[in-house]
C-alpha cells in the first residue's frame, strides 16, 4: 500500500518539456562530457563534484553565451519563417530565399 498519490502523467510531461529542465539537461551533459575528458587526460576518475566545479569555473559563462546566441538565432529563423508558412509558401522554397 502506497500512501503517496501518483503524479499525473501530464505534469511530468510538462516538467520534461519546460525550457528550464531542458537547460538543466544540456548543462549536465556538458559537465559529464568535461568529467570524461578530464578523467581521460589525468588517467583516473575525477568525480562529478570536481568536474562540476572545474567546468563552472572554466567553461560555464562561455557555454551559456554560446547557447543563448544559438537559441536567439533559432528564434529569429522561426520568426522569419512564420509569415511565409502562414502565406502558404512551402518550407523548401522559404529556405532557398
Biopython code that builds the backbone (N, CA, C, O; Angstrom):
import numpy as np
from Bio.PDB.StructureBuilder import StructureBuilder

atoms = [
    (1, "UNK", "N", (0.833, -1.183, 0.000)),
    (1, "UNK", "CA", (0.000, 0.000, 0.000)),
    (1, "UNK", "C", (0.871, 1.237, 0.000)),
    (1, "UNK", "O", (1.725, 1.420, 0.868)),
    (2, "UNK", "N", (0.644, 2.074, -0.978)),
    (2, "UNK", "CA", (1.424, 3.298, -1.101)),
    (2, "UNK", "C", (0.573, 4.475, -0.641)),
    (2, "UNK", "O", (-0.555, 4.653, -1.100)),
    (3, "UNK", "N", (1.118, 5.271, 0.263)),
    (3, "UNK", "CA", (0.368, 6.418, 0.766)),
    (3, "UNK", "C", (0.561, 7.659, -0.093)),
    (3, "UNK", "O", (-0.149, 8.650, 0.076)),
    (4, "UNK", "N", (1.529, 7.608, -1.023)),
    (4, "UNK", "CA", (1.778, 8.761, -1.878)),
    (4, "UNK", "C", (0.882, 8.697, -3.115)),
    (4, "UNK", "O", (0.845, 7.682, -3.810)),
    (5, "UNK", "N", (0.158, 9.791, -3.384)),
    (5, "UNK", "CA", (-0.661, 9.782, -4.602)),
    (5, "UNK", "C", (0.239, 9.821, -5.835)),
    (5, "UNK", "O", (1.297, 10.450, -5.831)),
    (6, "UNK", "N", (-0.198, 9.144, -6.874)),
    (6, "UNK", "CA", (0.576, 9.130, -8.108)),
    (6, "UNK", "C", (0.445, 10.464, -8.828)),
    (6, "UNK", "O", (-0.640, 11.039, -8.916)),
    (7, "UNK", "N", (1.549, 10.932, -9.327)),
    (7, "UNK", "CA", (1.579, 12.198, -10.049)),
    (7, "UNK", "C", (1.005, 11.984, -11.451)),
    (7, "UNK", "O", (1.358, 11.011, -12.116)),
    (8, "UNK", "N", (0.133, 12.875, -11.904)),
    (8, "UNK", "CA", (-0.424, 12.706, -13.245)),
    (8, "UNK", "C", (0.673, 12.777, -14.319)),
    (8, "UNK", "O", (1.644, 13.521, -14.180)),
    (9, "UNK", "N", (0.504, 12.002, -15.372)),
    (9, "UNK", "CA", (1.475, 11.970, -16.469)),
    (9, "UNK", "C", (1.659, 13.361, -17.077)),
    (9, "UNK", "O", (2.771, 13.721, -17.463)),
    (10, "UNK", "N", (0.604, 14.133, -17.166)),
    (10, "UNK", "CA", (0.694, 15.437, -17.820)),
    (10, "UNK", "C", (1.624, 16.388, -17.085)),
    (10, "UNK", "O", (2.319, 17.174, -17.729)),
    (11, "UNK", "N", (1.660, 16.343, -15.763)),
    (11, "UNK", "CA", (2.548, 17.253, -15.027)),
    (11, "UNK", "C", (4.005, 16.836, -15.219)),
    (11, "UNK", "O", (4.883, 17.695, -15.297)),
    (12, "UNK", "N", (4.278, 15.522, -15.296)),
    (12, "UNK", "CA", (5.636, 15.066, -15.573)),
    (12, "UNK", "C", (6.067, 15.478, -16.973)),
    (12, "UNK", "O", (7.198, 15.918, -17.179)),
    (13, "UNK", "N", (5.165, 15.333, -17.927)),
    (13, "UNK", "CA", (5.465, 15.740, -19.303)),
    (13, "UNK", "C", (5.736, 17.235, -19.372)),
    (13, "UNK", "O", (6.630, 17.678, -20.093)),
    (14, "UNK", "N", (4.961, 18.010, -18.622)),
    (14, "UNK", "CA", (5.143, 19.457, -18.603)),
    (14, "UNK", "C", (6.535, 19.816, -18.119)),
    (14, "UNK", "O", (7.208, 20.664, -18.705)),
    (15, "UNK", "N", (6.965, 19.160, -17.036)),
    (15, "UNK", "CA", (8.294, 19.432, -16.473)),
    (15, "UNK", "C", (9.364, 19.066, -17.491)),
    (15, "UNK", "O", (10.301, 19.834, -17.709)),
    (16, "UNK", "N", (9.232, 17.896, -18.119)),
    (16, "UNK", "CA", (10.236, 17.445, -19.078)),
    (16, "UNK", "C", (10.324, 18.359, -20.294)),
    (16, "UNK", "O", (11.385, 18.460, -20.910)),
    (17, "UNK", "N", (9.237, 19.019, -20.648)),
    (17, "UNK", "CA", (9.230, 19.899, -21.807)),
    (17, "UNK", "C", (9.571, 21.351, -21.463)),
    (17, "UNK", "O", (9.718, 22.178, -22.363)),
    (18, "UNK", "N", (9.696, 21.662, -20.198)),
    (18, "UNK", "CA", (9.974, 23.044, -19.814)),
    (18, "UNK", "C", (11.376, 23.451, -20.249)),
    (18, "UNK", "O", (12.293, 22.629, -20.266)),
    (19, "UNK", "N", (11.532, 24.700, -20.593)),
    (19, "UNK", "CA", (12.837, 25.187, -21.051)),
    (19, "UNK", "C", (13.873, 25.136, -19.933)),
    (19, "UNK", "O", (15.054, 24.913, -20.200)),
    (20, "UNK", "N", (13.454, 25.339, -18.699)),
    (20, "UNK", "CA", (14.381, 25.283, -17.572)),
    (20, "UNK", "C", (14.958, 23.872, -17.427)),
    (20, "UNK", "O", (16.160, 23.707, -17.224)),
    (21, "UNK", "N", (14.108, 22.872, -17.532)),
    (21, "UNK", "CA", (14.565, 21.488, -17.427)),
    (21, "UNK", "C", (15.471, 21.138, -18.602)),
    (21, "UNK", "O", (16.469, 20.440, -18.425)),
    (22, "UNK", "N", (15.138, 21.612, -19.792)),
    (22, "UNK", "CA", (15.971, 21.350, -20.965)),
    (22, "UNK", "C", (17.354, 21.982, -20.799)),
    (22, "UNK", "O", (18.358, 21.386, -21.190)),
    (23, "UNK", "N", (17.410, 23.174, -20.227)),
    (23, "UNK", "CA", (18.701, 23.827, -19.957)),
    (23, "UNK", "C", (19.510, 23.029, -18.938)),
    (23, "UNK", "O", (20.719, 22.855, -19.091)),
    (24, "UNK", "N", (18.830, 22.549, -17.899)),
    (24, "UNK", "CA", (19.496, 21.729, -16.892)),
    (24, "UNK", "C", (20.116, 20.485, -17.522)),
    (24, "UNK", "O", (21.268, 20.151, -17.246)),
    (25, "UNK", "N", (19.340, 19.793, -18.376)),
    (25, "UNK", "CA", (19.842, 18.578, -19.021)),
    (25, "UNK", "C", (21.034, 18.866, -19.923)),
    (25, "UNK", "O", (22.005, 18.109, -19.936)),
    (26, "UNK", "N", (20.961, 19.962, -20.679)),
    (26, "UNK", "CA", (22.059, 20.317, -21.580)),
    (26, "UNK", "C", (23.325, 20.644, -20.783)),
    (26, "UNK", "O", (24.423, 20.233, -21.157)),
    (27, "UNK", "N", (23.165, 21.376, -19.696)),
    (27, "UNK", "CA", (24.317, 21.735, -18.861)),
    (27, "UNK", "C", (24.906, 20.495, -18.201)),
    (27, "UNK", "O", (26.125, 20.347, -18.125)),
    (28, "UNK", "N", (24.051, 19.618, -17.729)),
    (28, "UNK", "CA", (24.514, 18.379, -17.104)),
    (28, "UNK", "C", (25.297, 17.524, -18.102)),
    (28, "UNK", "O", (26.316, 16.927, -17.755)),
    (29, "UNK", "N", (24.816, 17.474, -19.326)),
    (29, "UNK", "CA", (25.517, 16.721, -20.369)),
    (29, "UNK", "C", (26.919, 17.286, -20.606)),
    (29, "UNK", "O", (27.877, 16.531, -20.774)),
    (30, "UNK", "N", (27.035, 18.606, -20.619)),
    (30, "UNK", "CA", (28.347, 19.234, -20.803)),
    (30, "UNK", "C", (29.279, 18.935, -19.627)),
    (30, "UNK", "O", (30.474, 18.713, -19.818)),
    (31, "UNK", "N", (28.726, 18.930, -18.414)),
    (31, "UNK", "CA", (29.545, 18.624, -17.234)),
    (31, "UNK", "C", (30.031, 17.182, -17.294)),
    (31, "UNK", "O", (31.188, 16.904, -16.980)),
    (32, "UNK", "N", (29.164, 16.272, -17.692)),
    (32, "UNK", "CA", (29.565, 14.867, -17.814)),
    (32, "UNK", "C", (30.621, 14.682, -18.905)),
    (32, "UNK", "O", (31.531, 13.865, -18.766)),
    (33, "UNK", "N", (30.491, 15.443, -19.986)),
    (33, "UNK", "CA", (31.500, 15.385, -21.050)),
    (33, "UNK", "C", (32.846, 15.903, -20.515)),
    (33, "UNK", "O", (33.896, 15.317, -20.783)),
    (34, "UNK", "N", (32.799, 16.993, -19.765)),
    (34, "UNK", "CA", (34.013, 17.560, -19.173)),
    (34, "UNK", "C", (34.639, 16.556, -18.194)),
    (34, "UNK", "O", (35.858, 16.388, -18.169)),
    (35, "UNK", "N", (33.805, 15.895, -17.393)),
    (35, "UNK", "CA", (34.291, 14.885, -16.447)),
    (35, "UNK", "C", (35.024, 13.772, -17.191)),
    (35, "UNK", "O", (36.103, 13.345, -16.779)),
    (36, "UNK", "N", (34.437, 13.311, -18.276)),
    (36, "UNK", "CA", (35.054, 12.236, -19.052)),
    (36, "UNK", "C", (36.391, 12.688, -19.643)),
    (36, "UNK", "O", (37.394, 11.983, -19.537)),
    (37, "UNK", "N", (36.394, 13.864, -20.261)),
    (37, "UNK", "CA", (37.627, 14.353, -20.879)),
    (37, "UNK", "C", (38.747, 14.555, -19.860)),
    (37, "UNK", "O", (39.885, 14.144, -20.089)),
    (38, "UNK", "N", (38.420, 15.183, -18.744)),
    (38, "UNK", "CA", (39.440, 15.425, -17.715)),
    (38, "UNK", "C", (39.914, 14.120, -17.072)),
    (38, "UNK", "O", (41.099, 13.966, -16.778)),
    (39, "UNK", "N", (38.993, 13.186, -16.855)),
    (39, "UNK", "CA", (39.374, 11.896, -16.287)),
    (39, "UNK", "C", (40.300, 11.142, -17.235)),
    (39, "UNK", "O", (41.268, 10.520, -16.796)),
    (40, "UNK", "N", (40.006, 11.194, -18.534)),
    (40, "UNK", "CA", (40.878, 10.550, -19.521)),
    (40, "UNK", "C", (42.254, 11.211, -19.535)),
    (40, "UNK", "O", (43.282, 10.535, -19.594)),
    (41, "UNK", "N", (42.256, 12.520, -19.482)),
    (41, "UNK", "CA", (43.519, 13.260, -19.524)),
    (41, "UNK", "C", (44.395, 12.947, -18.309)),
    (41, "UNK", "O", (45.610, 12.787, -18.433)),
    (42, "UNK", "N", (43.763, 12.862, -17.131)),
    (42, "UNK", "CA", (44.511, 12.637, -15.895)),
    (42, "UNK", "C", (44.758, 11.154, -15.603)),
    (42, "UNK", "O", (45.632, 10.814, -14.806)),
    (43, "UNK", "N", (43.999, 10.288, -16.239)),
    (43, "UNK", "CA", (44.202, 8.857, -16.042)),
    (43, "UNK", "C", (43.444, 8.255, -14.879)),
    (43, "UNK", "O", (43.682, 7.103, -14.518)),
    (44, "UNK", "N", (42.528, 9.020, -14.280)),
    (44, "UNK", "CA", (41.689, 8.485, -13.197)),
    (44, "UNK", "C", (40.383, 9.280, -13.167)),
    (44, "UNK", "O", (40.308, 10.395, -13.683)),
    (45, "UNK", "N", (39.363, 8.688, -12.558)),
    (45, "UNK", "CA", (38.048, 9.320, -12.472)),
    (45, "UNK", "C", (38.102, 10.485, -11.489)),
    (45, "UNK", "O", (38.398, 10.295, -10.309)),
    (46, "UNK", "N", (37.816, 11.685, -11.977)),
    (46, "UNK", "CA", (37.892, 12.870, -11.117)),
    (46, "UNK", "C", (36.618, 13.074, -10.300)),
    (46, "UNK", "O", (36.617, 13.861, -9.353)),
    (47, "UNK", "N", (35.543, 12.386, -10.647)),
    (47, "UNK", "CA", (34.287, 12.511, -9.908)),
    (47, "UNK", "C", (33.447, 13.685, -10.406)),
    (47, "UNK", "O", (33.953, 14.644, -10.989)),
    (48, "UNK", "N", (32.166, 13.571, -10.155)),
    (48, "UNK", "CA", (31.232, 14.574, -10.666)),
    (48, "UNK", "C", (31.432, 15.928, -10.005)),
    (48, "UNK", "O", (31.429, 16.953, -10.686)),
    (49, "UNK", "N", (31.604, 15.947, -8.701)),
    (49, "UNK", "CA", (31.707, 17.231, -7.994)),
    (49, "UNK", "C", (32.910, 18.048, -8.475)),
    (49, "UNK", "O", (32.793, 19.249, -8.715)),
    (50, "UNK", "N", (34.053, 17.398, -8.612)),
    (50, "UNK", "CA", (35.243, 18.107, -9.095)),
    (50, "UNK", "C", (35.032, 18.593, -10.536)),
    (50, "UNK", "O", (35.401, 19.714, -10.885)),
    (51, "UNK", "N", (34.431, 17.728, -11.364)),
    (51, "UNK", "CA", (34.166, 18.113, -12.747)),
    (51, "UNK", "C", (33.200, 19.290, -12.810)),
    (51, "UNK", "O", (33.384, 20.210, -13.606)),
    (52, "UNK", "N", (32.178, 19.257, -11.972)),
    (52, "UNK", "CA", (31.195, 20.338, -11.918)),
    (52, "UNK", "C", (31.863, 21.668, -11.571)),
    (52, "UNK", "O", (31.685, 22.664, -12.273)),
    (53, "UNK", "N", (32.623, 21.673, -10.494)),
    (53, "UNK", "CA", (33.267, 22.918, -10.062)),
    (53, "UNK", "C", (34.275, 23.421, -11.087)),
    (53, "UNK", "O", (34.360, 24.624, -11.335)),
    (54, "UNK", "N", (35.037, 22.513, -11.682)),
    (54, "UNK", "CA", (36.018, 22.885, -12.700)),
    (54, "UNK", "C", (35.329, 23.442, -13.943)),
    (54, "UNK", "O", (35.769, 24.445, -14.504)),
    (55, "UNK", "N", (34.243, 22.787, -14.373)),
    (55, "UNK", "CA", (33.508, 23.236, -15.563)),
    (55, "UNK", "C", (32.877, 24.603, -15.332)),
    (55, "UNK", "O", (32.908, 25.465, -16.210)),
    (56, "UNK", "N", (32.303, 24.798, -14.144)),
    (56, "UNK", "CA", (31.694, 26.102, -13.820)),
    (56, "UNK", "C", (32.746, 27.198, -13.878)),
    (56, "UNK", "O", (32.519, 28.261, -14.456)),
    (57, "UNK", "N", (33.888, 26.935, -13.280)),
    (57, "UNK", "CA", (34.955, 27.938, -13.222)),
    (57, "UNK", "C", (35.542, 28.239, -14.601)),
    (57, "UNK", "O", (35.840, 29.394, -14.907)),
    (58, "UNK", "N", (35.710, 27.213, -15.431)),
    (58, "UNK", "CA", (36.423, 27.392, -16.700)),
    (58, "UNK", "C", (35.525, 27.602, -17.921)),
    (58, "UNK", "O", (35.914, 28.303, -18.855)),
    (59, "UNK", "N", (34.336, 27.007, -17.927)),
    (59, "UNK", "CA", (33.592, 26.944, -19.189)),
    (59, "UNK", "C", (32.146, 27.442, -19.159)),
    (59, "UNK", "O", (31.578, 27.720, -20.216)),
    (60, "UNK", "N", (31.551, 27.559, -18.002)),
    (60, "UNK", "CA", (30.111, 27.825, -17.933)),
    (60, "UNK", "C", (29.697, 29.130, -18.613)),
    (60, "UNK", "O", (28.742, 29.137, -19.389)),
    (61, "UNK", "N", (30.379, 30.211, -18.344)),
    (61, "UNK", "CA", (29.988, 31.501, -18.921)),
    (61, "UNK", "C", (30.036, 31.467, -20.447)),
    (61, "UNK", "O", (29.106, 31.922, -21.114)),
    (62, "UNK", "N", (31.110, 30.932, -20.988)),
    (62, "UNK", "CA", (31.229, 30.845, -22.439)),
    (62, "UNK", "C", (30.195, 29.926, -23.057)),
    (62, "UNK", "O", (29.641, 30.227, -24.114)),
    (63, "UNK", "N", (29.933, 28.798, -22.395)),
    (63, "UNK", "CA", (28.935, 27.842, -22.887)),
    (63, "UNK", "C", (27.549, 28.465, -22.901)),
    (63, "UNK", "O", (26.803, 28.322, -23.870)),
    (64, "UNK", "N", (27.208, 29.158, -21.821)),
    (64, "UNK", "CA", (25.885, 29.797, -21.750)),
    (64, "UNK", "C", (25.733, 30.900, -22.801)),
    (64, "UNK", "O", (24.677, 31.026, -23.420)),
    (65, "UNK", "N", (26.770, 31.686, -22.999)),
    (65, "UNK", "CA", (26.703, 32.753, -24.007)),
    (65, "UNK", "C", (26.523, 32.150, -25.402)),
    (65, "UNK", "O", (25.722, 32.642, -26.196)),
    (66, "UNK", "N", (27.260, 31.099, -25.689)),
    (66, "UNK", "CA", (27.138, 30.430, -26.987)),
    (66, "UNK", "C", (25.743, 29.832, -27.156)),
    (66, "UNK", "O", (25.147, 29.944, -28.228)),
    (67, "UNK", "N", (25.226, 29.210, -26.123)),
    (67, "UNK", "CA", (23.889, 28.596, -26.190)),
    (67, "UNK", "C", (22.804, 29.654, -26.375)),
    (67, "UNK", "O", (21.866, 29.457, -27.147)),
    (68, "UNK", "N", (22.933, 30.779, -25.664)),
    (68, "UNK", "CA", (21.959, 31.871, -25.831)),
    (68, "UNK", "C", (21.969, 32.400, -27.260)),
    (68, "UNK", "O", (20.915, 32.664, -27.837)),
    (69, "UNK", "N", (23.167, 32.553, -27.828)),
    (69, "UNK", "CA", (23.281, 33.043, -29.202)),
    (69, "UNK", "C", (22.617, 32.071, -30.177)),
    (69, "UNK", "O", (21.922, 32.494, -31.100)),
    (70, "UNK", "N", (22.829, 30.782, -29.975)),
    (70, "UNK", "CA", (22.195, 29.782, -30.847)),
    (70, "UNK", "C", (20.672, 29.818, -30.730)),
    (70, "UNK", "O", (19.965, 29.740, -31.735)),
    (71, "UNK", "N", (20.172, 29.937, -29.502)),
    (71, "UNK", "CA", (18.727, 29.986, -29.296)),
    (71, "UNK", "C", (18.117, 31.234, -29.925)),
    (71, "UNK", "O", (17.034, 31.169, -30.506)),
    (72, "UNK", "N", (18.807, 32.376, -29.811)),
    (72, "UNK", "CA", (18.312, 33.604, -30.437)),
    (72, "UNK", "C", (18.284, 33.464, -31.954)),
    (72, "UNK", "O", (17.343, 33.915, -32.606)),
    (73, "UNK", "N", (19.309, 32.843, -32.509)),
    (73, "UNK", "CA", (19.369, 32.638, -33.946)),
    (73, "UNK", "C", (18.214, 31.742, -34.405)),
    (73, "UNK", "O", (17.592, 32.014, -35.431)),
    (74, "UNK", "N", (17.928, 30.685, -33.658)),
    (74, "UNK", "CA", (16.820, 29.801, -33.995)),
    (74, "UNK", "C", (15.486, 30.536, -33.911)),
    (74, "UNK", "O", (14.621, 30.350, -34.767)),
    (75, "UNK", "N", (15.314, 31.364, -32.891)),
    (75, "UNK", "CA", (14.077, 32.118, -32.740)),
    (75, "UNK", "C", (13.896, 33.105, -33.890)),
    (75, "UNK", "O", (12.783, 33.286, -34.384)),
    (76, "UNK", "N", (14.986, 33.744, -34.319)),
    (76, "UNK", "CA", (14.895, 34.669, -35.445)),
    (76, "UNK", "C", (14.521, 33.938, -36.729)),
    (76, "UNK", "O", (13.718, 34.437, -37.518)),
    (77, "UNK", "N", (15.095, 32.765, -36.941)),
    (77, "UNK", "CA", (14.765, 31.981, -38.129)),
    (77, "UNK", "C", (13.306, 31.548, -38.107)),
    (77, "UNK", "O", (12.636, 31.566, -39.139)),
    (78, "UNK", "N", (12.812, 31.159, -36.935)),
    (78, "UNK", "CA", (11.407, 30.767, -36.810)),
    (78, "UNK", "C", (10.488, 31.957, -37.050)),
    (78, "UNK", "O", (9.442, 31.819, -37.685)),
    (79, "UNK", "N", (10.874, 33.119, -36.545)),
    (79, "UNK", "CA", (10.061, 34.323, -36.739)),
    (79, "UNK", "C", (10.008, 34.717, -38.213)),
    (79, "UNK", "O", (8.975, 35.177, -38.698)),
    (80, "UNK", "N", (11.118, 34.539, -38.921)),
    (80, "UNK", "CA", (11.140, 34.859, -40.343)),
    (80, "UNK", "C", (10.344, 33.848, -41.150)),
    (80, "UNK", "O", (9.756, 34.201, -42.171)),
    (81, "UNK", "N", (10.316, 32.588, -40.707)),
    (81, "UNK", "CA", (9.610, 31.542, -41.440)),
    (81, "UNK", "C", (8.106, 31.599, -41.199)),
    (81, "UNK", "O", (7.336, 31.166, -42.057)),
    (82, "UNK", "N", (7.671, 32.116, -40.064)),
    (82, "UNK", "CA", (6.253, 32.124, -39.707)),
    (82, "UNK", "C", (5.377, 32.839, -40.736)),
    (82, "UNK", "O", (4.357, 32.275, -41.132)),
    (83, "UNK", "N", (5.719, 34.054, -41.193)),
    (83, "UNK", "CA", (4.859, 34.712, -42.191)),
    (83, "UNK", "C", (4.807, 33.942, -43.514)),
    (83, "UNK", "O", (3.769, 33.911, -44.176)),
    (84, "UNK", "N", (5.907, 33.334, -43.891)),
    (84, "UNK", "CA", (5.926, 32.563, -45.134)),
    (84, "UNK", "C", (5.029, 31.339, -45.032)),
    (84, "UNK", "O", (4.304, 31.003, -45.968)),
    (85, "UNK", "N", (5.089, 30.679, -43.882)),
    (85, "UNK", "CA", (4.253, 29.497, -43.691)),
    (85, "UNK", "C", (2.783, 29.877, -43.661)),
    (85, "UNK", "O", (1.944, 29.153, -44.196)),
    (86, "UNK", "N", (2.464, 31.007, -43.040)),
    (86, "UNK", "CA", (1.081, 31.468, -42.982)),
    (86, "UNK", "C", (0.573, 31.825, -44.371)),
    (86, "UNK", "O", (-0.619, 31.695, -44.653)),
    (87, "UNK", "N", (1.479, 32.278, -45.243)),
    (87, "UNK", "CA", (1.087, 32.648, -46.603)),
    (87, "UNK", "C", (1.027, 31.430, -47.521)),
    (87, "UNK", "O", (0.641, 31.541, -48.685)),
    (88, "UNK", "N", (1.410, 30.272, -46.995)),
    (88, "UNK", "CA", (1.341, 29.063, -47.794)),
    (88, "UNK", "C", (2.563, 28.779, -48.634)),
    (88, "UNK", "O", (2.518, 27.933, -49.527)),
    (89, "UNK", "N", (3.661, 29.475, -48.361)),
    (89, "UNK", "CA", (4.916, 29.227, -49.093)),
    (89, "UNK", "C", (5.525, 27.936, -48.533)),
    (89, "UNK", "O", (5.719, 27.827, -47.322)),
    (90, "UNK", "N", (5.827, 26.964, -49.391)),
    (90, "UNK", "CA", (6.432, 25.719, -48.886)),
    (90, "UNK", "C", (7.743, 25.993, -48.156)),
    (90, "UNK", "O", (8.454, 26.944, -48.480)),
    (91, "UNK", "N", (8.055, 25.162, -47.175)),
    (91, "UNK", "CA", (9.245, 25.332, -46.349)),
    (91, "UNK", "C", (10.502, 25.313, -47.219)),
    (91, "UNK", "O", (11.412, 26.115, -47.008)),
    (92, "UNK", "N", (10.559, 24.405, -48.194)),
    (92, "UNK", "CA", (11.731, 24.312, -49.062)),
    (92, "UNK", "C", (11.966, 25.619, -49.819)),
    (92, "UNK", "O", (13.106, 26.067, -49.946)),
    (93, "UNK", "N", (10.904, 26.224, -50.316)),
    (93, "UNK", "CA", (11.036, 27.479, -51.046)),
    (93, "UNK", "C", (11.461, 28.610, -50.114)),
    (93, "UNK", "O", (12.234, 29.486, -50.503)),
    (94, "UNK", "N", (10.958, 28.586, -48.893)),
    (94, "UNK", "CA", (11.336, 29.619, -47.923)),
    (94, "UNK", "C", (12.794, 29.504, -47.545)),
    (94, "UNK", "O", (13.450, 30.519, -47.311)),
    (95, "UNK", "N", (13.324, 28.280, -47.480)),
    (95, "UNK", "CA", (14.725, 28.092, -47.109)),
    (95, "UNK", "C", (15.658, 28.525, -48.217)),
    (95, "UNK", "O", (16.782, 28.933, -47.926)),
    (96, "UNK", "N", (15.245, 28.456, -49.492)),
    (96, "UNK", "CA", (16.089, 28.837, -50.617)),
    (96, "UNK", "C", (16.229, 30.345, -50.748)),
    (96, "UNK", "O", (17.188, 30.832, -51.348)),
    (97, "UNK", "N", (15.271, 31.093, -50.184)),
    (97, "UNK", "CA", (15.288, 32.553, -50.333)),
    (97, "UNK", "C", (16.369, 33.179, -49.499)),
    (97, "UNK", "O", (16.524, 34.400, -49.505)),
]
sb = StructureBuilder()
sb.init_structure("model")
sb.init_model(0)
sb.init_chain("A")
sb.init_seg("    ")
for serial, (resi, resn, name, xyz) in enumerate(atoms, 1):
    if name == "N":
        sb.init_residue(resn, " ", resi, " ")
    sb.init_atom(name, np.array(xyz, "f"), 0.0, 1.0, " ", f" {name:<3s}", serial, name[0])
structure = sb.get_structure()
